[in-house]
Structure formats: C-alpha cells, structure tokens
Amino acid sequence: MPDERIALGPEELRSLLAVTRRQFIWDARMPVRLVSTASALGIYSAPPLNVLAFFAVPAVVASPDGTPLDLVVTISSLVSELESASASSRPLELERLSTASVPVTSSMSVAHLPPSDGWQVPIAGVASDLTALVAEAVAEFNARAAGLSETGQQVIADEIWERTAWAALPMRALHASKRLGMLGNDSGRVSAASSGAWKRFTTQRGSVFTRRAGVLPKARLRLIV
C-alpha cells in the first residue's frame, strides 16, 4: 500500500469530503470500503440507517502492480487524509489510512456488496417528487414519537422506514438518500431497480442499496462512474 496514490480533482475532493463528513459525525469508527478502477474511485459505507451507500468520482489510481483497489479503512482516517490532500493539493496517500476490520453479520455492512448484474430495467422519477414523501414521513415520526422513550421512538421509526414507498423501495432508502445529501429537492433524475434480494436507489449524487433480511450475497458491484 505505501506506493499507491489516488489523484483527485478539486471538485471530486470536495464531493468526497461532503459525503464522508456527514457520516463521520454519526460514527467516527465507521468502516468504509474503497474500490477502484484505473480512472475512478468508489466508496461504500453502511451508515446507521440500515442501508449500503455508494459514491464514486473520477480519479487517477496509481498502483504498483496495476490491480484495482479494494480496501477497508476507518472513516476518520479517510476524512483526515481527504482534508490534508485538499489543503495541500496533493494525491491521497493510502499509507496514511488506518485499515479496519468488518465483522460478518446479517445486517448491512461493507462486507457484502451488491451484485454486478441482473438488475431489472430501472424505473425513473424526479427527485423533488420523492423529497415530499420523505418530508411527510419525517413529520409523521416527529408527531408520533414526541415524548416517547428511545425504545418507543425506535419502534415508530422502524414502522415508518420499513414501509413500501416509490417504486417498491422501502422508505428508509429514500430517507437515507436524503440524509446523505444524495436526494435533493430539485428536478434531478432518480431511478430504482431490483436484482434478487437487492434494491437500488440511484441519484445524480450517488446510490443507496437495501437488501431483504437474511440474505448474505458474495457478489460485488462493478465500479461504474
């Protein structure tokens, strides 16, 4: 790993910093999985919203043996390195990142990535139509959860976020995309697709994946920017 470098443009660095800082606030120890091609860098994460998030940007990845990158690191070390690289206008240096282990569990984690094929023809939509659905769900949660214990609030949250929403996606996929800054109140195009137990919600800023409970696939997603 010492000789590996990832060159990113200023806009790509800003985009990665924005999405990783949001998640760093939730859990500084969160493991994130970096994958690459020779011309792109992708980041998978499993924020505490029961989803798998994916964000990719163009990049120049220099590897001594030419193999694609597939590395799990802590989000705190990634944010620190992104900030340092942005301030000094230099490539990311992978030797500065702290590697992390990922326990294999039945919940969403970066240990299990989505399939690379078998996705149905996507259903298309407009972002602003879906932000209204998320706003209604959040308002309902706030009204029903007011004054309840943390356990009671979690029961209400689970009920609301597991509901089927647009394109048969669970509401949590839309909610997570909004919280991650991927879904905006604009005219941007969005899409939804399914592949077996997986569902994918894609916006112009990234993708969120959900998976039917109890399924532990071994496939990984082919990186496409």
C-alpha positions as MATLAB code, in Angstrom:
seq = 'MPDERIALGPEELRSLLAVTRRQFIWDARMPVRLVSTASALGIYSAPPLNVLAFFAVPAVVASPDGTPLDLVVTISSLVSELESASASSRPLELERLSTASVPVTSSMSVAHLPPSDGWQVPIAGVASDLTALVAEAVAEFNARAAGLSETGQQVIADEIWERTAWAALPMRALHASKRLGMLGNDSGRVSAASSGAWKRFTTQRGSVFTRRAGVLPKARLRLIV';
ca = [
       0.000    0.000    0.000;
       2.883    2.531    0.503;
       3.288    3.228   -3.221;
      -0.391    3.652   -4.006;
      -1.669    7.136   -4.784;
      -5.072    8.455   -5.843;
      -5.172   11.756   -7.723;
      -8.454   13.659   -7.446;
      -9.561   16.995   -8.868;
     -10.660   19.827   -6.522;
     -14.360   19.230   -7.194;
     -14.030   15.492   -6.620;
     -12.223   16.104   -3.321;
     -14.965   18.498   -2.181;
     -17.651   15.961   -3.085;
     -15.954   13.134   -1.190;
     -15.363   15.345    1.828;
     -19.014   16.359    1.924;
     -20.355   12.797    1.890;
     -17.763   11.395    4.312;
     -18.060   14.264    6.811;
     -21.804   13.677    7.086;
     -21.174   10.068    8.068;
     -18.159   10.816   10.262;
     -20.486   12.810   12.531;
     -22.610    9.679   13.062;
     -19.742    7.297   13.799;
     -16.045    8.180   13.579;
     -15.136    4.467   13.734;
     -17.322    3.502   10.768;
     -15.510    1.243    8.276;
     -15.678    2.327    4.641;
     -14.639    0.260    1.635;
     -12.592    1.854   -1.132;
     -12.729    0.255   -4.576;
     -11.293    1.486   -7.839;
     -10.611    1.179  -11.498;
      -7.696    2.942  -13.165;
      -9.915    6.014  -13.683;
     -12.390    6.059  -10.788;
     -12.632    5.756   -7.011;
     -15.726    4.396   -5.276;
     -16.621    4.454   -1.580;
     -19.070    2.062    0.088;
     -20.356    2.698    3.593;
     -23.057    1.316    5.868;
     -24.398    4.280    7.859;
     -26.695    3.566   10.835;
     -29.782    3.683    8.605;
     -29.784    0.002    7.592;
     -28.612    0.738    4.054;
     -25.448    0.453    1.982;
     -24.368    3.737    0.396;
     -22.146    4.108   -2.667;
     -20.457    7.217   -4.066;
     -17.981    7.347   -6.958;
     -15.874   10.037   -8.636;
     -13.370   10.164  -11.487;
      -9.814    9.637  -10.235;
      -6.367    8.525  -11.350;
      -5.353    5.492   -9.304;
      -1.673    4.572   -9.338;
      -0.986    1.029   -8.139;
       2.444   -0.646   -8.373;
       1.048   -3.906   -9.740;
      -1.919   -2.382  -11.580;
      -4.536   -4.255   -9.554;
      -7.790   -2.485   -8.617;
      -8.054   -1.123   -5.107;
     -10.291   -2.923   -2.596;
      -9.506   -1.745    0.921;
     -11.500   -1.228    4.133;
     -10.423    1.777    6.244;
     -11.848    3.887    9.064;
     -13.896    6.870    8.002;
     -11.998    9.090   10.444;
      -8.673    8.395    8.720;
     -10.250    8.890    5.288;
     -11.728   12.266    6.236;
      -8.381   13.336    7.715;
      -6.489   12.322    4.563;
      -9.053   13.989    2.266;
      -8.767   17.217    4.259;
      -4.971   17.086    4.160;
      -4.884   16.326    0.426;
      -7.344   19.137   -0.271;
      -5.345   21.675    1.748;
      -2.030   20.785    0.080;
      -3.338   19.949   -3.433;
      -1.672   16.534   -3.424;
      -2.876   12.984   -4.200;
      -4.342   10.773   -1.498;
      -1.646    8.614    0.115;
      -3.095    5.265    1.121;
      -0.334    4.571    3.629;
      -1.852    7.328    5.776;
      -5.167    5.476    6.096;
      -5.994    3.198    9.024;
      -7.299   -0.189    7.952;
     -10.415   -1.551    9.618;
     -11.989   -4.965   10.065;
     -15.611   -5.670    9.236;
     -17.463   -8.332   11.227;
     -19.677  -10.574    9.100;
     -23.247  -10.109   10.329;
     -26.746  -10.361    8.907;
     -27.139   -6.570    8.948;
     -25.996   -4.256    6.174;
     -22.228   -3.808    6.090;
     -19.412   -3.222    3.618;
     -18.528   -6.920    3.905;
     -21.327   -7.740    1.446;
     -21.621   -5.709   -1.759;
     -24.442   -5.671   -4.331;
     -24.399   -7.832   -7.481;
     -22.741   -6.529  -10.632;
     -25.534   -7.662  -12.955;
     -29.072   -8.966  -13.081;
     -30.631   -5.561  -12.410;
     -34.069   -5.026  -13.940;
     -34.799   -2.077  -16.232;
     -34.740    0.988  -13.938;
     -37.882    2.911  -13.023;
     -37.256    6.654  -13.472;
     -38.526    9.555  -11.409;
     -37.855   13.165  -10.342;
     -36.088   13.991   -7.076;
     -38.484   16.697   -5.863;
     -41.436   14.301   -6.012;
     -39.655   11.993   -3.553;
     -38.377   14.618   -1.118;
     -42.032   15.430   -0.421;
     -42.612   11.786    0.572;
     -39.609   11.876    2.912;
     -40.781   15.150    4.472;
     -44.217   13.648    5.174;
     -42.639   10.581    6.789;
     -40.338   12.705    8.968;
     -43.266   14.875   10.066;
     -45.251   11.760   10.996;
     -42.342   10.387   13.012;
     -41.881   13.672   14.893;
     -45.588   13.845   15.737;
     -45.929   10.228   16.882;
     -42.578    9.908   18.656;
     -42.813   13.094   20.726;
     -42.496   12.290   24.421;
     -41.748    8.596   23.918;
     -38.728    6.756   25.295;
     -35.824    5.947   22.987;
     -37.178    2.417   22.641;
     -40.633    3.719   21.759;
     -39.186    6.113   19.200;
     -37.249    3.256   17.598;
     -40.430    1.203   17.219;
     -42.118    4.120   15.429;
     -39.040    4.693   13.243;
     -38.839    1.032   12.230;
     -42.512    1.032   11.274;
     -42.270    4.168    9.134;
     -38.947    3.499    7.421;
     -39.820   -0.079    6.505;
     -42.939    0.968    4.623;
     -43.000    0.403    0.885;
     -42.565    3.709   -0.930;
     -41.971    4.781   -4.529;
     -41.017    2.003   -6.983;
     -41.405   -0.622   -4.213;
     -38.401    0.780   -2.346;
     -38.522    0.782    1.451;
     -38.973    4.329    2.743;
     -35.625    4.043    4.532;
     -33.835    4.072    1.153;
     -35.324    7.464    0.320;
     -34.783    8.765    3.856;
     -31.142    7.640    3.884;
     -30.501    9.187    0.483;
     -31.882   12.497    1.746;
     -29.803   12.347    4.953;
     -26.662   11.547    2.930;
     -27.172   14.550    0.652;
     -27.816   12.412   -2.425;
     -31.502   13.289   -2.813;
     -32.260   16.987   -3.249;
     -35.443   18.996   -3.700;
     -34.757   19.628   -7.380;
     -35.568   18.318  -10.851;
     -32.710   15.812  -10.877;
     -33.434   12.385  -12.300;
     -33.557    9.384   -9.981;
     -34.087    5.686  -10.626;
     -34.884    2.432   -8.836;
     -34.067   -1.158   -9.774;
     -34.037   -4.639   -8.242;
     -31.757   -7.661   -8.505;
     -32.836  -10.665   -6.459;
     -32.908   -9.646   -2.799;
     -31.337   -6.260   -3.538;
     -32.950   -2.907   -4.330;
     -31.035    0.103   -5.638;
     -31.969    3.776   -5.492;
     -29.765    5.972   -7.682;
     -29.489    9.753   -7.905;
     -27.028   12.025   -9.671;
     -25.030   12.187   -6.417;
     -24.789    8.503   -5.523;
     -26.674    5.287   -4.797;
     -28.307    3.641   -1.792;
     -28.851   -0.124   -1.612;
     -31.169   -2.155    0.593;
     -31.376   -5.913    0.939;
     -34.004   -8.375    2.074;
     -33.228   -9.565    5.604;
     -31.266  -12.790    5.999;
     -29.549  -12.728    2.576;
     -25.735  -12.704    2.602;
     -24.547  -12.473   -1.026;
     -20.944  -12.837   -2.115;
     -21.166  -10.769   -5.308;
     -19.644   -7.312   -5.595;
     -20.612   -4.294   -7.627;
     -18.668   -3.459  -10.764;
     -17.480    0.140  -10.381;
     -19.105    2.445  -12.931;
     -18.881    6.249  -12.863;
];
